[in-house]
């Protein structure tokens, strides 16, 4: 089956949600590379304050994720999504008007609350889209968001680079805030459209077709997370992957290249552009094959690809600089995109497969919390190691640790060996049996 045909199989509600999320991604892309530059050069704050605002955003995300998960299960998915979007918009507006270090740090924390809570978007999509489409849904959403954020980043960087006007930066952050609010409004409209649809029964694993925002029939808790051994295994693996891999794209990897090669900011920009393009292309290539992967195989391949990424980064430092070093760095970023694509399709699908309506928000929030924790721990770890002059040694250690994780995942029963399609079918059968027993 072609990737295009696979996309066409997605219900209209799924394609609508992906398009709405793209608006959110466009606004975020406009400003995501600019915060430190804006606060330091436009507002005149110290670098410590500027980077502190980034750290405050991470801290806010750690708080916002679990809180949004509780709100999602207790009061409904849309309430949690709107709360997250409103917090993110308030944080963006805070950056527009911040004129002291304290207000900048506060804006970062508030926006972090919204960013952390955004993980409940996955729970909303899982409720509204049939279970058999989840892996394709999450993979496509990742590809679209990645592409749009990349374009937004290029536009924002170009506009900011052509001017030294504070007003231009303020307009970009105001547009970011507007994108969050527009996303909330459009999702509300989409849900009302679903509510107006004929109530002919809901999709497997999702909300009934005419139900706007279903309330859980039983009370869930974060204890459900701790009692699910498969989920705990996934969360541990994801924490390691984010700490040694994902978080290092903006911290450890640039530090290694700046310390061990002559590649500068322009070369790094080219490498990140390659990563964005490769992530989209790899996701399209995997779209109709991802269901055939088992969680164990997919995450083992992911860890292995990120080990190869660090190996190639080490090769760049050996080459020093020039065209071959840049091409090797670009290859490293393309290899990294393979792992990104596998994680995007596998992680959210597993989380929502193991959850039910009473705890879906908490399961997704726990996944998001671990991702945020890895994003916080990773830069702290790489910062300490690179400050001590161990940048290349750090790359060697990270490469070896990820290779070992790949081996453990492949051989140990830390995660299921059943393909994703089989897991979805097993869960559907269990749900049907439970409904029969209740009736």
C-alpha positions, 0 to 999 in steps of 0.5 A, spaced: 500 500 500 502 506 498 503 512 503 498 516 499 493 511 500 495 510 507 493 517 508 487 517 505 484 511 509 485 516 515 478 519 517 476 526 515 476 528 523 484 525 523 486 529 517 482 535 520 486 535 527 493 534 523 491 540 519 489 544 526 495 542 529 500 545 523 497 552 525 500 551 532 506 548 529 507 554 525 506 559 530 511 555 535 516 555 529 516 562 528 520 563 535 523 557 537 530 559 535 529 566 537 528 566 545 535 567 547 537 572 542 531 576 543 532 576 551 539 578 550 540 582 544 533 586 544 531 586 551 538 587 554 538 581 559 544 577 561 545 570 558 544 567 564 537 570 564 536 568 557 538 561 558 534 561 565 528 563 561 529 556 557 530 552 563 524 555 566 520 553 560 522 546 562 521 546 569 514 549 567 513 543 562 514 538 568 509 541 572 504 542 566 504 535 564 502 531 570 497 537 571 494 537 564 493 529 565 489 529 571 484 535 568 484 531 562 481 525 565 477 528 571 474 534 567 475 532 559 480 532 554 478 539 551 478 542 558 485 540 558 487 542 551 484 549 552 488 550 559 494 548 555 493 552 549 491 558 554 497 557 558 502 557 552 499 563 549 499 567 556 507 565 556 508 568 549 504 574 550 509 575 557 515 575 552 512 580 548 511 585 554 517 582 559 521 588 561 525 585 567 529 578 568 523 576 573 517 577 568 522 573 563 522 567 567 515 568 569 513 568 562 518 562 560 515 558 566 507 559 564 509 557 557 512 551 559 506 549 563 502 550 556 507 546 553 507 540 558 500 540 558 500 539 550 501 532 550 494 531 552 493 533 545 494 525 543 489 523 548 484 527 544 486 525 538 486 518 540 479 519 543 476 521 536 480 517 531 479 509 530 484 505 534 486 502 527 489 508 525 493 511 531 500 509 528 499 512 522 495 518 525 501 520 530 506 518 525 503 523 520 502 528 525 509 528 527 511 529 520 507 535 518 508 538 525 516 537 523 515 540 516 511 546 518 515 548 524 522 547 520 518 552 515 516 557 521 523 557 523 526 559 517 521 564 516 522 567 523 530 566 523 530 570 516 525 576 519 529 576 525 536 576 521 534 582 517 532 587 522 534 589 529 527 592 531 524 590 538 517 591 535 519 585 530 520 580 535 514 582 539 510 581 533 513 574 532 511 572 539 504 575 538 503 571 532 505 565 536 500 567 542 495 567 536 496 561 533 495 557 540 488 561 541 486 559 533 488 552 535 483 552 541 478 555 537 478 551 531 479 544 535 472 547 539 469 547 532 471 541 530 468 537 536 462 541 535 462 538 528 463 531 531 457 532 536 452 534 530 454 528 526 449 522 526 450 518 532 451 511 529 456 508 534 463 510 535 470 507 532 473 502 536 477 505 541 475 512 540 469 516 543 462 515 540 461 519 533 456 524 536 460 525 543 463 531 544 468 530 549 467 524 553 467 523 561 470 517 564 465 512 566 470 510 572 475 514 576 482 513 574 489 515 577 496 515 576 497 509 580 494 506 574 501 508 570 505 505 576 501 498 575 502 497 568 509 494 567 509 495 559 508 502 560 513 503 566 518 499 561 517 504 555 517 510 560 524 508 562 527 507 555 524 514 553 527 517 558 534 514 556 533 516 549 531 523 550 537 524 555 542 521 551 539 523 544 533 528 543 535 533 548 542 533 545 540 536 538 540 543 541 546 542 547 551 536 547 551 535 539 553 543 537 558 543 543 562 537 541 562 540 534 564 547 536 569 544 541 572 538 536 571 541 529 571 548 525 564 547 523 560 554 525 553 556 526 551 556 518 553 549 518 549 547 524 543 551 520 544 546 514 545 540 518 538 542 522 535 543 515 537 536 513 534 533 519 527 536 518 527 534 511 529 527 512 524 526 518 518 528 513 521 523 508 523 518 513 516 518 516 512 518 509 517 512 507 515 508 514 507 510 514 505 504 511 510 499 514 510 502 521 504 497 524 509 491 522 514 493 527 514 490 534 515 495 540 521 491 541 524 492 534 522 499 533 525 502 539 531 497 538 532 500 531 531 507 534 537 506 539 541 503 534 540 509 529 542 514 535 548 510 536 550 511 529 548 518 529 554 519 535 559 515 531 558 520 525 558 526 530 565 523 532 567 522 525 566 529 524 571 531 529 576 527 526 575 530 519 575 537 523 572 541 517 570 542 510 565 539 505 566 532 507 565 534 515 559 538 513 556 532 509 558 527 514 554 531 519 548 532 515 548 524 514 548 524 522 542 528 522 539 524 517 540 518 521 537 521 527 531 522 523 530 515 522 530 514 530 525 520 531 520 517 526 520 511 529 519 514 536 513 518 533 509 512 531 511 508 536 511 511 543 504 515 543 501 509 539 503 504 545 501 509 550 494 510 548 493 502 546 495 501 554 490 506 556 483 506 557 478 512 557 479 513 565 486 514 565 488 516 557 490 523 560 494 521 565 498 516 561 499 521 555 501 526 561 506 521 564 509 520 557 510 527 556 513 528 563 518 523 562 520 526 555 520 533 559 525 530 564 529 527 559 530 534 555 531 537 562 537 532 564 540 531 558 543 539 557 545 539 564 549 532 563 552 535 557 553 542 559 557 539 565 561 534 561 563 539 556 565 544 561 570 539 564 573 539 557 570 532 555 566 533 549 568 528 545 569 523 551 561 524 552 560 523 545 563 516 545 559 514 552 553 516 549 554 512 543 556 506 547 550 507 552 545 507 546 548 501 542 547 497 549 540 499 550 539 497 543 542 490 544 538 490 551 531 492 547 532 487 542 534 481 547 530 482 553 522 482 554 522 489 556 517 491 551 512 487 547 514 483 541 507 483 538 507 488 532 503 494 533 497 492 529 497 485 533 497 489 539 491 494 537 487 487 535 488 484 542 486 491 545 480 491 541 478 484 543 479 485 550 475 491 550 469 487 546 470 481 551 469 486 557 463 490 554 460 483 553 461 481 560 458 488 562 452 487 558 
